[in-house]
Amino acid sequence: MSRRAQHLPTHYERVVLQKLSTSAEMSARNLDPGGRTLSKLLAKSWIERGTARHYRITPLGEAALRMPMP
């Protein structure tokens, strides 16, 4: 099996991006209790920190969410 291209979101990343696309900001606990997916999304600049421990989707995250799945 080949590796997933880095510009395509994984299933878990896609779930978080979908949640964020429906609201202005969400808390880390509601998005990803473990925090591992959030750190990956932050590194890719697909999300950014908002107020307190809340996060919001960036334009790059919106574009990643709209990419067709292979």
Secondary structure as UniProt FT lines:
FT   TURN            6..7
FT   HELIX           11..21
FT   STRAND          26..27
FT   HELIX           28..31
FT   TURN            33..34
FT   HELIX           36..43
FT   TURN            44..45
FT   STRAND          47..49
FT   TURN            52..53
FT   STRAND          54..57
FT   HELIX           59..66
//
